[in-house]
Amino acid sequence: MDLNLKVIVVGVILLPLLGGCSDFVAPTAEEAISQPFGTGGPFDRGTTKAEILEAWGKPDHVIQLGADELGNTREEWIYHGRLPNVPIDYEYVSRTKHLYFDGQNLVRWKTDQPPEKVAAAQE
C-alpha cells in the first residue's frame, strides 16, 4: 500500500472519532447526583403509550389537551413523585414527571423541581 493511500485510510478512520467528541458536555455535580447514569429523560421521544404503561403503570392523572392539526389526541400524563426528599431522580421516585403525547407517541416531558429549589427561586 503506498503512503497516500495509508494517509487516506487513517484519515477516514480518525475523522469520525475526532468529530464525535465535540458535542459532549460534562454534567454538573448536582446533575450527576440527582440524575445518575444520564437519566435526565425518562424515555426517548417516540416511546409509545403502551411501552410507558408497561414500564411505569397507569399515570396518576391524564389531562386531555385537545387535538393537533392532524387530529391526533394530545395528552399530558402526570406521575407524582413518591418520595420528594430523596435526592436521586430515578423514574418518578422523587420528582413528579409530566409526559406529553401526540397520538400514541411521547413528544416531550418535564420534571418538576424539588421543593427546596422552588422555595429558593421564589425568595
N, C-alpha and C positions, 0 to 999 in steps of 0.2 A: 504494500500500500504506500503510495507516495505521500510526502509531507502535507501537501494541500488537502488531500482527502482526509487525512488524520485530523487536521485542524477543523475541517468542516464537521466531521463526525463528533469530535469533542465539543464543538460549539453548539451543535444541535442537542446534545445530551445536557449540557450545562445551562443553556439559556432558560428552559422552563424551571429548572431548580432555583436559579437566581431570581427570576421574576416572581415566583410564587411566595417569597418571603416578605414582600413589601407591604402586604395588607395586614400583617399580624399586629395587633395592639395588645400589649400585656394588660391583664386585669389589675385593677387597684386592689389593695389589701382587703378592703371592705367587700368588694365583689368576689374575691377568692374565698372569703369566709362565708358569705351569705349565699353564694351560688357555686357550690363545688363542682368541679369537673365540667365547667362550661354549661351549666344547666339554666342559663338565662331564659331560654324559651321552653315552655313546657312541651310543645310539639312542633313539628315542621308545618309550614304553610302547606295547605292542600290535604292535611290529615282529615279523614272523614269523621263524621259524627259517630259512626259505628265503631271506629277504632278508639275514639276517645271514651265512648261508653264502656268499651271493653277494658280499657286501662284504668279509668277513674270512676266508673259507675255514673249514676244519674246526677245531674247538677243540682245544686240547692235551689237555684232559681233559673227560669228561662224567660227572657224578655223578647217579645216579638218587635222587630224593628222595621216592619213593612217588607217591601219587595224592591229589588233593584230594577233597572231598566229592561232586563230580560225576563222579569217575572220570578226570579229566584227569591225564595223566602230568606230574609235576613234576620238573624237571631243573635242574642247575647246570652251565653251560658255563664252562670256565676257559681264558682266553687269557693265556699268560705274557708278561710284558714282555720284549722282546728286548734292549733297551739301557738297563738300570736307572740309569745315570749321566747320561742325557740329561735336562736339566731340563724339557723341554716334554712334556706329556702329550697325545699325539695318537694316537687309536685305542688300540692296545696296544703302541706302540713302546717306551715306557719304564716303564709301570706295568702290573701284572697286573690283568686285568678279570675279574670274576665276573658272568655273566649268568644270571638266574633266569627260568625259564619255567613257565607253567601251560598245558599242552597245547601248542599251536603258537605261543603269543604270549609275548613278553617282558613280565614284570611288574615287574622291578626289576633293578638292577645295583649292583655295589660295585667300587671301585677301591682296590687296596692302596696303602698309604702308602709313600713312598720309604724305603729302608733307613735313611738318616740320621735321619728323623723317628721311626721306630720305636725306634732306639737312644736318641735324646734323650728320648723318652717313658718309657723304662724306667729312666733314671737318676734 
